[in-house]
């Protein structure tokens, strides 16, 4: 489904609903980034990045909420850029900051039946993260991250699983920063 199109999302969720009885977890992890200075960002680029990163999360959450079982956990994957801002990524940082507040609003709206939280990773060695790092300073990790390295995808995935799981039964509306100490530098 195309998460930027509400009708496509509703149809995709309808197809899922025809095959399952409910969801115990929902992870909203779609992301799109373009590396452009603020002066270079066109309205079309701005809208596309916001649409994938923020609007898509809202459309999927809205459509899938009726499928969520009591006690379900929703995890939105934001970014350290939501807290720090990001040169050449203004649209991405803005969308991820909006996602953190969408999670807080959804937590208020869906409680006590459903927990909604955010995991906010730093640069992760996914294809998108690697593309971002190709344009970063060579010593970025050593200068900007207390741990001196980028995250492996599995390190972020473990946090997503924990935050979504019933082991995390008393947290909602929170953001877990998994960024190697980026916000401390």
Steps between C-alpha positions, in 0.01 A plus 500: 500500500604860455504648850474851359153425362223453761284289266792266429569468874137424579493231228827348620378488859168354384691218325705435816182501712350229278787267593554563873296542815698792644839660554708491818757743358520760228834648394499813288847510347471638147755764424612718214779753501646731241822687554434860400578836649198704602550720193490193273190333646215533253138496616464158334801359687379649829154351455634157401730470803229622739245273333704182543644571846207666679179475302558133421541415869174678579308331216619151600438557871151636434406212271656226715375616842179293478717189452710560812430258783465621858849554639655540155814704458554751221856611427577796278857524376614861507859625482761683703452775239166574669693629804811644339379628164711409202681704239387398150213301654255767623195319362605167648576650842168687502305187407670289768438768765135495396500123535612523863210731576262283298602211728428709810161605365412145398608372844253739661227409255539121511573448871442294699432231241805554279854622576669733248870584523791611283845363443731774378818357349815670389665424169448131433687299239198440278507597132349840588748551785794401282390747231484774763847413631653513152449877516602546864843597627737204515541526877130561576456195725811576706412869540122478547429164668618413849522136395706597193309287249169467318221263599449162341136442396468214750586734788204721414272205424556358851371825653198504270410145605544583869293819481219319311500195728285431808823525706453874449149507644524825697649746251306709253563835336876466547794529266801273540819653361731237352760724342843408633511813713441743211276731702771534767760645264 
